[in-house]
């Protein structure tokens, strides 16, 4: 396995990713892979908060570097780039590859937005 491409687990704690993910869901994540728009990712906001969000599009950060604009699937809950701006690319730590508990058959691929 290549350095930096390790697997890990994350736990969903809030309601910001409903209906895709629910509080308490355990996620299999892959570190060190390039994310793409539509991916659900594990990211660290500048205040240190870890969050599971969906990449919407590539965007320039306040510092002028390339980053990602992250959104919640449930816009009524949680904090995302609408509140904090685009995150630096290095702040996206891992890409979610699937749910391992309690419903391991879910998909985290992009869904239709209205």
N, CA, C and O atoms as CSV, one atom per row, in Angstrom:
chain,resi,resn,atom,element,x,y,z
A,1,UNK,N,N,0.852,-1.184,0.000
A,1,UNK,CA,C,0.000,0.000,0.000
A,1,UNK,C,C,0.886,1.232,0.000
A,1,UNK,O,O,1.867,1.293,0.741
A,2,UNK,N,N,0.551,2.208,-0.820
A,2,UNK,CA,C,1.334,3.432,-0.926
A,2,UNK,C,C,1.213,4.258,0.348
A,2,UNK,O,O,0.172,4.259,1.005
A,3,UNK,N,N,2.279,4.953,0.685
A,3,UNK,CA,C,2.263,5.815,1.864
A,3,UNK,C,C,1.177,6.870,1.703
A,3,UNK,O,O,0.983,7.403,0.611
A,4,UNK,N,N,0.477,7.171,2.777
A,4,UNK,CA,C,-0.565,8.183,2.747
A,4,UNK,C,C,-1.904,7.702,2.231
A,4,UNK,O,O,-2.858,8.479,2.193
A,5,UNK,N,N,-2.005,6.455,1.836
A,5,UNK,CA,C,-3.280,5.928,1.328
A,5,UNK,C,C,-3.822,4.887,2.284
A,5,UNK,O,O,-4.106,3.753,1.899
A,6,UNK,N,N,-3.958,5.282,3.517
A,6,UNK,CA,C,-4.448,4.332,4.511
A,6,UNK,C,C,-5.963,4.465,4.667
A,6,UNK,O,O,-6.572,5.454,4.261
A,7,UNK,N,N,-6.536,3.440,5.264
A,7,UNK,CA,C,-7.970,3.398,5.534
A,7,UNK,C,C,-8.217,3.819,6.969
A,7,UNK,O,O,-7.338,3.693,7.821
A,8,UNK,N,N,-9.428,4.324,7.238
A,8,UNK,CA,C,-9.798,4.700,8.589
A,8,UNK,C,C,-11.305,4.661,8.750
A,8,UNK,O,O,-12.044,4.338,7.820
A,9,UNK,N,N,-11.738,4.996,9.950
A,9,UNK,CA,C,-13.165,5.049,10.268
A,9,UNK,C,C,-13.520,6.437,10.762
A,9,UNK,O,O,-12.702,7.108,11.392
A,10,UNK,N,N,-14.724,6.863,10.479
A,10,UNK,CA,C,-15.254,8.130,10.982
A,10,UNK,C,C,-16.681,7.872,11.442
A,10,UNK,O,O,-17.340,6.945,10.973
A,11,UNK,N,N,-17.152,8.707,12.368
A,11,UNK,CA,C,-18.519,8.576,12.877
A,11,UNK,C,C,-19.276,9.872,12.630
A,11,UNK,O,O,-18.761,10.960,12.888
A,12,UNK,N,N,-20.486,9.754,12.135
A,12,UNK,CA,C,-21.349,10.907,11.890
A,12,UNK,C,C,-21.987,11.307,13.221
A,12,UNK,O,O,-22.558,10.466,13.915
A,13,UNK,N,N,-21.889,12.595,13.578
A,13,UNK,CA,C,-22.445,13.034,14.862
A,13,UNK,C,C,-23.639,13.967,14.726
A,13,UNK,O,O,-24.391,14.126,15.687
A,14,UNK,N,N,-23.840,14.580,13.590
A,14,UNK,CA,C,-24.936,15.526,13.455
A,14,UNK,C,C,-25.904,15.126,12.358
A,14,UNK,O,O,-25.806,14.040,11.786
A,15,UNK,N,N,-26.842,16.025,12.073
A,15,UNK,CA,C,-27.898,15.763,11.101
A,15,UNK,C,C,-27.658,16.469,9.765
A,15,UNK,O,O,-28.547,16.497,8.915
A,16,UNK,N,N,-26.461,17.039,9.574
A,16,UNK,CA,C,-26.219,17.849,8.386
A,16,UNK,C,C,-26.144,17.044,7.092
A,16,UNK,O,O,-26.251,17.625,6.013
A,17,UNK,N,N,-25.965,15.741,7.164
A,17,UNK,CA,C,-25.863,14.937,5.943
A,17,UNK,C,C,-27.096,14.071,5.699
A,17,UNK,O,O,-27.066,13.180,4.851
A,18,UNK,N,N,-28.185,14.325,6.438
A,18,UNK,CA,C,-29.448,13.636,6.155
A,18,UNK,C,C,-29.938,14.042,4.779
A,18,UNK,O,O,-29.770,15.214,4.443
A,19,UNK,N,N,-30.513,13.210,3.966
A,19,UNK,CA,C,-30.903,11.840,4.259
A,19,UNK,C,C,-29.819,10.807,3.939
A,19,UNK,O,O,-30.007,9.617,4.194
A,20,UNK,N,N,-28.688,11.250,3.383
A,20,UNK,CA,C,-27.645,10.302,2.979
A,20,UNK,C,C,-27.044,9.571,4.167
A,20,UNK,O,O,-26.902,8.348,4.145
A,21,UNK,N,N,-26.689,10.324,5.210
A,21,UNK,CA,C,-26.054,9.766,6.404
A,21,UNK,C,C,-26.815,10.216,7.634
A,21,UNK,O,O,-27.348,11.325,7.675
A,22,UNK,N,N,-26.865,9.346,8.644
A,22,UNK,CA,C,-27.575,9.641,9.875
A,22,UNK,C,C,-26.611,9.696,11.048
A,22,UNK,O,O,-25.543,9.085,11.001
A,23,UNK,N,N,-26.980,10.430,12.116
A,23,UNK,CA,C,-26.127,10.435,13.305
A,23,UNK,C,C,-25.873,9.001,13.781
A,23,UNK,O,O,-26.792,8.186,13.856
A,24,UNK,N,N,-24.622,8.715,14.095
A,24,UNK,CA,C,-24.247,7.381,14.551
A,24,UNK,C,C,-23.711,6.474,13.466
A,24,UNK,O,O,-23.114,5.440,13.769
A,25,UNK,N,N,-23.909,6.837,12.194
A,25,UNK,CA,C,-23.365,6.017,11.118
A,25,UNK,C,C,-21.844,5.970,11.233
A,25,UNK,O,O,-21.202,6.970,11.556
A,26,UNK,N,N,-21.279,4.799,10.964
A,26,UNK,CA,C,-19.821,4.620,10.934
A,26,UNK,C,C,-19.405,4.520,9.477
A,26,UNK,O,O,-20.011,3.780,8.702
A,27,UNK,N,N,-18.370,5.267,9.103
A,27,UNK,CA,C,-17.963,5.377,7.713
A,27,UNK,C,C,-16.558,4.846,7.499
A,27,UNK,O,O,-15.678,5.031,8.339
A,28,UNK,N,N,-16.354,4.190,6.377
A,28,UNK,CA,C,-15.029,3.771,5.945
A,28,UNK,C,C,-14.478,4.902,5.083
A,28,UNK,O,O,-15.097,5.287,4.092
A,29,UNK,N,N,-13.306,5.440,5.462
A,29,UNK,CA,C,-12.709,6.549,4.725
A,29,UNK,C,C,-11.334,6.158,4.212
A,29,UNK,O,O,-10.657,5.306,4.785
A,30,UNK,N,N,-10.937,6.799,3.121
A,30,UNK,CA,C,-9.620,6.542,2.533
A,30,UNK,C,C,-8.839,7.847,2.521
A,30,UNK,O,O,-9.234,8.818,1.875
A,31,UNK,N,N,-7.727,7.856,3.243
A,31,UNK,CA,C,-6.843,9.023,3.303
A,31,UNK,C,C,-5.899,9.025,2.103
A,31,UNK,O,O,-5.566,7.972,1.558
A,32,UNK,N,N,-5.473,10.221,1.702
A,32,UNK,CA,C,-4.436,10.343,0.690
A,32,UNK,C,C,-4.876,10.124,-0.739
A,32,UNK,O,O,-4.037,9.915,-1.616
A,33,UNK,N,N,-6.181,10.167,-0.997
A,33,UNK,CA,C,-6.660,10.049,-2.374
A,33,UNK,C,C,-7.250,11.392,-2.796
A,33,UNK,O,O,-7.731,12.164,-1.965
A,34,UNK,N,N,-7.205,11.652,-4.085
A,34,UNK,CA,C,-7.697,12.920,-4.621
A,34,UNK,C,C,-9.227,12.927,-4.633
A,34,UNK,O,O,-9.839,12.065,-5.264
A,35,UNK,N,N,-9.851,13.886,-3.947
A,35,UNK,CA,C,-11.308,13.973,-3.982
A,35,UNK,C,C,-11.785,14.624,-5.274
A,35,UNK,O,O,-11.007,15.237,-6.004
A,36,UNK,N,N,-13.069,14.478,-5.537
A,36,UNK,CA,C,-13.685,15.068,-6.726
A,36,UNK,C,C,-15.057,15.618,-6.353
A,36,UNK,O,O,-15.650,15.179,-5.368
A,37,UNK,N,N,-15.567,16.571,-7.127
A,37,UNK,CA,C,-16.919,17.069,-6.865
A,37,UNK,C,C,-17.915,15.904,-6.790
A,37,UNK,O,O,-17.880,14.977,-7.600
A,38,UNK,N,N,-18.797,15.981,-5.799
A,38,UNK,CA,C,-19.781,14.932,-5.562
A,38,UNK,C,C,-19.361,13.965,-4.478
A,38,UNK,O,O,-20.211,13.288,-3.898
A,39,UNK,N,N,-18.050,13.879,-4.184
A,39,UNK,CA,C,-17.577,12.975,-3.131
A,39,UNK,C,C,-18.004,13.460,-1.753
A,39,UNK,O,O,-18.046,14.662,-1.494
A,40,UNK,N,N,-18.316,12.526,-0.882
A,40,UNK,CA,C,-18.503,12.823,0.535
A,40,UNK,C,C,-17.135,12.659,1.167
A,40,UNK,O,O,-16.449,11.663,0.936
A,41,UNK,N,N,-16.734,13.656,1.978
A,41,UNK,CA,C,-15.378,13.682,2.505
A,41,UNK,C,C,-15.363,13.974,4.002
A,41,UNK,O,O,-16.330,14.478,4.575
A,42,UNK,N,N,-14.233,13.638,4.609
A,42,UNK,CA,C,-13.931,14.030,5.978
A,42,UNK,C,C,-13.003,15.228,5.877
A,42,UNK,O,O,-11.940,15.135,5.265
A,43,UNK,N,N,-13.392,16.355,6.470
A,43,UNK,CA,C,-12.616,17.587,6.362
A,43,UNK,C,C,-12.423,18.207,7.746
A,43,UNK,O,O,-13.206,17.973,8.667
A,44,UNK,N,N,-11.356,19.006,7.865
A,44,UNK,CA,C,-11.088,19.736,9.108
A,44,UNK,C,C,-11.221,21.232,8.824
A,44,UNK,O,O,-10.472,21.795,8.026
A,45,UNK,N,N,-12.203,21.874,9.504
A,45,UNK,CA,C,-12.374,23.313,9.376
A,45,UNK,C,C,-11.251,24.021,10.139
A,45,UNK,O,O,-10.625,23.415,11.007
A,46,UNK,N,N,-10.986,25.297,9.828
A,46,UNK,CA,C,-9.873,26.008,10.474
A,46,UNK,C,C,-9.916,26.030,12.003
A,46,UNK,O,O,-8.875,26.151,12.649
A,47,UNK,N,N,-11.112,25.914,12.586
A,47,UNK,CA,C,-11.203,25.898,14.053
A,47,UNK,C,C,-10.914,24.521,14.646
A,47,UNK,O,O,-10.993,24.342,15.861
A,48,UNK,N,N,-10.577,23.542,13.794
A,48,UNK,CA,C,-10.254,22.198,14.257
A,48,UNK,C,C,-11.399,21.208,14.190
A,48,UNK,O,O,-11.197,20.015,14.416
A,49,UNK,N,N,-12.596,21.682,13.884
A,49,UNK,CA,C,-13.756,20.809,13.805
A,49,UNK,C,C,-13.628,19.830,12.639
A,49,UNK,O,O,-13.355,20.230,11.507
A,50,UNK,N,N,-13.829,18.539,12.930
A,50,UNK,CA,C,-13.895,17.527,11.871
A,50,UNK,C,C,-15.339,17.424,11.411
A,50,UNK,O,O,-16.261,17.412,12.227
A,51,UNK,N,N,-15.529,17.349,10.106
A,51,UNK,CA,C,-16.887,17.301,9.573
A,51,UNK,C,C,-16.950,16.395,8.360
A,51,UNK,O,O,-15.979,16.259,7.615
A,52,UNK,N,N,-18.107,15.779,8.173
A,52,UNK,CA,C,-18.387,15.002,6.973
A,52,UNK,C,C,-19.290,15.877,6.106
A,52,UNK,O,O,-20.389,16.255,6.513
A,53,UNK,N,N,-18.808,16.190,4.909
A,53,UNK,CA,C,-19.530,17.064,3.978
A,53,UNK,C,C,-19.375,16.536,2.567
A,53,UNK,O,O,-18.592,15.619,2.317
A,54,UNK,N,N,-20.128,17.122,1.643
A,54,UNK,CA,C,-20.046,16.753,0.233
A,54,UNK,C,C,-19.325,17.876,-0.525
A,54,UNK,O,O,-19.623,19.056,-0.338
A,55,UNK,N,N,-18.371,17.487,-1.384
A,55,UNK,CA,C,-17.688,18.468,-2.217
A,55,UNK,C,C,-18.654,18.940,-3.298
A,55,UNK,O,O,-19.226,18.138,-4.036
A,56,UNK,N,N,-18.821,20.255,-3.375
A,56,UNK,CA,C,-19.672,20.823,-4.410
A,56,UNK,C,C,-18.840,21.175,-5.644
A,56,UNK,O,O,-19.153,20.741,-6.752
A,57,UNK,N,N,-17.780,21.962,-5.449
A,57,UNK,CA,C,-16.938,22.360,-6.579
A,57,UNK,C,C,-15.599,22.889,-6.078
A,57,UNK,O,O,-15.451,23.227,-4.904
A,58,UNK,N,N,-14.619,22.956,-6.992
A,58,UNK,CA,C,-13.324,23.557,-6.673
A,58,UNK,C,C,-13.522,25.064,-6.570
A,58,UNK,O,O,-14.260,25.657,-7.358
A,59,UNK,N,N,-12.857,25.681,-5.593
A,59,UNK,CA,C,-13.029,27.111,-5.363
A,59,UNK,C,C,-11.752,27.707,-4.804
A,59,UNK,O,O,-10.920,27.004,-4.230
A,60,UNK,N,N,-11.611,28.998,-4.977
A,60,UNK,CA,C,-10.469,29.709,-4.411
A,60,UNK,C,C,-10.765,30.051,-2.954
A,60,UNK,O,O,-11.861,30.506,-2.627
A,61,UNK,N,N,-9.788,29.831,-2.085
A,61,UNK,CA,C,-9.939,30.155,-0.664
A,61,UNK,C,C,-9.677,31.641,-0.437
A,61,UNK,O,O,-9.247,32.344,-1.351
A,62,UNK,N,N,-9.933,32.111,0.761
A,62,UNK,CA,C,-9.659,33.501,1.130
A,62,UNK,C,C,-8.178,33.825,0.937
A,62,UNK,O,O,-7.826,34.952,0.588
A,63,UNK,N,N,-7.314,32.839,1.165
A,63,UNK,CA,C,-5.870,33.027,1.008
A,63,UNK,C,C,-5.429,33.004,-0.459
A,63,UNK,O,O,-4.256,33.230,-0.755
A,64,UNK,N,N,-6.357,32.732,-1.373
A,64,UNK,CA,C,-6.039,32.723,-2.787
A,64,UNK,C,C,-5.523,31.400,-3.314
A,64,UNK,O,O,-5.047,31.324,-4.447
A,65,UNK,N,N,-5.611,30.352,-2.502
A,65,UNK,CA,C,-5.162,29.032,-2.934
A,65,UNK,C,C,-6.365,28.215,-3.417
A,65,UNK,O,O,-7.517,28.547,-3.139
A,66,UNK,N,N,-6.063,27.145,-4.142
A,66,UNK,CA,C,-7.134,26.271,-4.621
A,66,UNK,C,C,-7.676,25.440,-3.470
A,66,UNK,O,O,-6.915,24.912,-2.658
A,67,UNK,N,N,-8.975,25.329,-3.407
A,67,UNK,CA,C,-9.611,24.543,-2.360
A,67,UNK,C,C,-10.928,23.978,-2.838
A,67,UNK,O,O,-11.186,23.869,-4.037
A,68,UNK,N,N,-11.753,23.621,-1.872
A,68,UNK,CA,C,-13.045,22.993,-2.172
A,68,UNK,C,C,-14.162,23.722,-1.448
A,68,UNK,O,O,-13.998,24.168,-0.313
A,69,UNK,N,N,-15.299,23.836,-2.118
A,69,UNK,CA,C,-16.517,24.361,-1.519
A,69,UNK,C,C,-17.325,23.148,-1.070
A,69,UNK,O,O,-17.741,22.336,-1.896
A,70,UNK,N,N,-17.547,23.024,0.236
A,70,UNK,CA,C,-18.212,21.862,0.819
A,70,UNK,C,C,-19.606,22.228,1.285
A,70,UNK,O,O,-19.820,23.302,1.848
A,71,UNK,N,N,-20.563,21.324,1.047
A,71,UNK,CA,C,-21.944,21.557,1.465
A,71,UNK,C,C,-22.489,20.376,2.241
A,71,UNK,O,O,-22.036,19.242,2.089
A,72,UNK,N,N,-23.458,20.667,3.066
A,72,UNK,CA,C,-24.233,19.644,3.761
A,72,UNK,C,C,-25.315,19.144,2.813
A,72,UNK,O,O,-25.799,19.909,1.978
A,73,UNK,N,N,-25.703,17.873,2.924
A,73,UNK,CA,C,-26.842,17.380,2.146
A,73,UNK,C,C,-28.144,17.935,2.711
A,73,UNK,O,O,-29.139,18.040,1.993
A,74,UNK,N,N,-28.141,18.288,3.984
A,74,UNK,CA,C,-29.301,18.856,4.660
A,74,UNK,C,C,-28.980,20.325,4.962
A,74,UNK,O,O,-28.401,20.618,6.008
A,75,UNK,N,N,-29.340,21.245,4.076
A,75,UNK,CA,C,-28.931,22.641,4.239
A,75,UNK,C,C,-29.503,23.330,5.470
A,75,UNK,O,O,-29.035,24.406,5.841
A,76,UNK,N,N,-30.500,22.737,6.108
A,76,UNK,CA,C,-31.088,23.330,7.306
A,76,UNK,C,C,-30.283,23.031,8.570
A,76,UNK,O,O,-30.537,23.613,9.625
A,77,UNK,N,N,-29.319,22.128,8.461
A,77,UNK,CA,C,-28.539,21.692,9.627
A,77,UNK,C,C,-27.047,21.892,9.380
A,77,UNK,O,O,-26.578,21.816,8.245
A,78,UNK,N,N,-26.334,22.140,10.427
A,78,UNK,CA,C,-24.878,22.147,10.364
A,78,UNK,C,C,-24.274,23.384,9.722
A,78,UNK,O,O,-24.972,24.304,9.296
A,79,UNK,N,N,-22.958,23.367,9.672
A,79,UNK,CA,C,-22.155,24.463,9.142
A,79,UNK,C,C,-21.339,23.918,7.979
A,79,UNK,O,O,-20.804,22.811,8.045
A,80,UNK,N,N,-21.249,24.708,6.911
A,80,UNK,CA,C,-20.481,24.279,5.748
A,80,UNK,C,C,-19.854,25.504,5.092
A,80,UNK,O,O,-19.727,26.547,5.733
A,81,UNK,N,N,-19.467,25.394,3.842
A,81,UNK,CA,C,-18.784,26.500,3.165
A,81,UNK,C,C,-19.671,27.726,2.975
A,81,UNK,O,O,-19.157,28.823,2.757
A,82,UNK,N,N,-20.983,27.566,3.053
A,82,UNK,CA,C,-21.856,28.744,2.989
A,82,UNK,C,C,-21.594,29.661,4.173
A,82,UNK,O,O,-21.820,30.868,4.088
A,83,UNK,N,N,-21.115,29.089,5.286
A,83,UNK,CA,C,-20.842,29.851,6.502
A,83,UNK,C,C,-19.364,30.182,6.669
A,83,UNK,O,O,-19.020,31.224,7.226
A,84,UNK,N,N,-18.488,29.298,6.187
A,84,UNK,CA,C,-17.055,29.430,6.460
A,84,UNK,C,C,-16.193,29.612,5.228
A,84,UNK,O,O,-14.977,29.770,5.343
A,85,UNK,N,N,-16.794,29.593,4.060
A,85,UNK,CA,C,-16.023,29.750,2.831
A,85,UNK,C,C,-15.376,28.444,2.386
A,85,UNK,O,O,-15.513,27.405,3.032
A,86,UNK,N,N,-14.677,28.529,1.276
A,86,UNK,CA,C,-14.003,27.359,0.713
A,86,UNK,C,C,-12.868,26.924,1.644
A,86,UNK,O,O,-12.207,27.752,2.270
A,87,UNK,N,N,-12.659,25.619,1.718
A,87,UNK,CA,C,-11.572,25.058,2.528
A,87,UNK,C,C,-10.368,24.763,1.646
A,87,UNK,O,O,-10.516,24.364,0.491
A,88,UNK,N,N,-9.184,24.962,2.196
A,88,UNK,CA,C,-7.956,24.623,1.482
A,88,UNK,C,C,-7.978,23.138,1.137
A,88,UNK,O,O,-8.532,22.328,1.880
A,89,UNK,N,N,-7.375,22.789,0.012
A,89,UNK,CA,C,-7.364,21.397,-0.449
A,89,UNK,C,C,-6.820,20.456,0.619
A,89,UNK,O,O,-7.329,19.347,0.779
A,90,UNK,N,N,-5.792,20.880,1.353
A,90,UNK,CA,C,-5.208,20.007,2.387
A,90,UNK,C,C,-6.119,19.814,3.597
A,90,UNK,O,O,-5.853,18.952,4.434
A,91,UNK,N,N,-7.178,20.593,3.702
A,91,UNK,CA,C,-8.140,20.427,4.795
A,91,UNK,C,C,-9.109,19.285,4.544
A,91,UNK,O,O,-9.791,18.831,5.462
A,92,UNK,N,N,-9.172,18.817,3.297
A,92,UNK,CA,C,-9.966,17.629,2.980
A,92,UNK,C,C,-9.060,16.434,3.244
A,92,UNK,O,O,-8.127,16.162,2.487
A,93,UNK,N,N,-9.352,15.723,4.337
A,93,UNK,CA,C,-8.461,14.683,4.838
A,93,UNK,C,C,-8.658,13.325,4.192
A,93,UNK,O,O,-7.691,12.599,3.962
A,94,UNK,N,N,-9.914,12.973,3.895
A,94,UNK,CA,C,-10.204,11.625,3.401
A,94,UNK,C,C,-11.501,11.643,2.600
A,94,UNK,O,O,-12.346,12.525,2.759
A,95,UNK,N,N,-11.628,10.655,1.746
A,95,UNK,CA,C,-12.850,10.460,0.957
A,95,UNK,C,C,-13.612,9.293,1.567
A,95,UNK,O,O,-13.037,8.239,1.839
A,96,UNK,N,N,-14.916,9.489,1.780
A,96,UNK,CA,C,-15.760,8.424,2.325
A,96,UNK,C,C,-15.996,7.399,1.222
A,96,UNK,O,O,-16.402,7.743,0.112
A,97,UNK,N,N,-15.733,6.127,1.550
A,97,UNK,CA,C,-15.913,5.044,0.579
A,97,UNK,C,C,-17.172,4.221,0.838
A,97,UNK,O,O,-17.616,3.479,-0.038
A,98,UNK,N,N,-17.750,4.346,2.033
A,98,UNK,CA,C,-18.988,3.631,2.310
A,98,UNK,C,C,-19.344,3.654,3.782
A,98,UNK,O,O,-18.550,4.060,4.631
A,99,UNK,N,N,-20.540,3.214,4.059
A,99,UNK,CA,C,-21.012,3.094,5.442
A,99,UNK,C,C,-20.753,1.656,5.870
A,99,UNK,O,O,-21.075,0.719,5.141
A,100,UNK,N,N,-20.168,1.481,7.058
A,100,UNK,CA,C,-19.897,0.133,7.547
A,100,UNK,C,C,-20.837,-0.283,8.675
A,100,UNK,O,O,-20.943,-1.467,8.997
A,101,UNK,N,N,-21.524,0.699,9.276
A,101,UNK,CA,C,-22.471,0.385,10.328
A,101,UNK,C,C,-23.414,1.542,10.496
A,101,UNK,O,O,-22.935,2.676,10.469
A,102,UNK,N,N,-24.688,1.378,10.664
A,102,UNK,CA,C,-25.424,0.130,10.801
A,102,UNK,C,C,-25.966,-0.418,9.500
A,102,UNK,O,O,-26.460,-1.545,9.480
A,103,UNK,N,N,-25.894,0.333,8.406
A,103,UNK,CA,C,-26.448,-0.129,7.132
A,103,UNK,C,C,-25.344,-0.101,6.076
A,103,UNK,O,O,-25.192,0.909,5.388
A,104,UNK,N,N,-24.583,-1.160,5.928
A,104,UNK,CA,C,-23.403,-1.117,5.065
A,104,UNK,C,C,-23.665,-1.051,3.566
A,104,UNK,O,O,-22.706,-1.035,2.794
A,105,UNK,N,N,-24.897,-1.013,3.125
A,105,UNK,CA,C,-25.158,-1.048,1.688
A,105,UNK,C,C,-25.430,0.322,1.082
A,105,UNK,O,O,-25.771,0.405,-0.099
A,106,UNK,N,N,-25.293,1.385,1.844
A,106,UNK,CA,C,-25.606,2.716,1.340
A,106,UNK,C,C,-24.619,3.194,0.284
A,106,UNK,O,O,-23.516,2.661,0.165
A,107,UNK,N,N,-25.019,4.190,-0.472
A,107,UNK,CA,C,-24.153,4.818,-1.449
A,107,UNK,C,C,-23.901,6.251,-1.021
A,107,UNK,O,O,-24.808,6.921,-0.527
A,108,UNK,N,N,-22.685,6.723,-1.204
A,108,UNK,CA,C,-22.359,8.116,-0.872
A,108,UNK,C,C,-22.071,8.928,-2.132
A,108,UNK,O,O,-21.493,10.013,-2.064
A,109,UNK,N,N,-22.475,8.398,-3.269
A,109,UNK,CA,C,-22.266,9.098,-4.532
A,109,UNK,C,C,-23.225,10.286,-4.641
A,109,UNK,O,O,-24.192,10.373,-3.884
A,110,UNK,N,N,-22.969,11.179,-5.559
A,110,UNK,CA,C,-23.812,12.374,-5.707
A,110,UNK,C,C,-25.268,12.022,-5.924
A,110,UNK,O,O,-25.603,10.988,-6.503
A,111,UNK,N,N,-26.113,12.895,-5.454
A,111,UNK,CA,C,-27.542,12.722,-5.660
A,111,UNK,C,C,-28.098,13.994,-6.290
A,111,UNK,O,O,-27.415,15.016,-6.360
A,112,UNK,N,N,-29.298,13.919,-6.728
A,112,UNK,CA,C,-29.942,15.055,-7.363
A,112,UNK,C,C,-30.218,16.152,-6.339
A,112,UNK,O,O,-30.714,15.873,-5.247
A,113,UNK,N,N,-29.901,17.393,-6.686
A,113,UNK,CA,C,-30.212,18.553,-5.833
A,113,UNK,C,C,-31.285,19.381,-6.520
A,113,UNK,O,O,-31.290,19.525,-7.742
A,114,UNK,N,N,-32.185,19.918,-5.726
A,114,UNK,CA,C,-33.255,20.764,-6.295
A,114,UNK,C,C,-32.912,22.206,-6.115
A,114,UNK,O,O,-33.678,23.078,-6.524
